[in-house]
Amino acid sequence: MARITGSWLSGPSAALPNGAAEAQQSHRGERLGLPADGPGALVGTGRRLAALMIDWVSSAGVAALIIGDNPLEGPLSSVTLLVWFVVGIAAVTLFSFTPGQLCLGIRVARVDGPVRVGFVRALVRQALLVFVVPGTITDVDGRGMQDRATGTALVRTR
């Protein structure tokens, strides 16, 4: 596992294969076989954060509907987290994208082949995202620890 995630002290290049230099890559995702831009290219941080915000706000709305009267007096944040977690797992398992990712034209893709993400990878990925920190630690390709651990990447669909 340490080889997959690298050391946070070593920086993003610690996750590179032995002998690989950071300068040898002409664009993010080249080592993964992804294009520089267009469909299939890695998504930038801004789009990922915007998709997360759409998912979070919509989850908060659903949570407020679940709680009912006076949602601000109840456990809104806990129910929001639970709704976000369940929707994230279900949507990525079934469709390879969450509602926020759909709105922004991105999806979760496996880097080892053109197959669906699957339930286990979606569960592990979402569980790591709950802790926030794995999503903020990225490698030279800009993939978070949750993506490195599950062998996935966020790519453009359009």
Salt bridges, closest charged atoms under 4 A:
ASP112 OD2 - ARG110 NH2 2.94
ASP112 OD2 - ARG121 NH2 3.71
ASP139 OD2 - ARG143 NE 3.83
ASP139 OD2 - ARG148 NH1 3.10
ASP147 OD1 - ARG125 NE 2.75
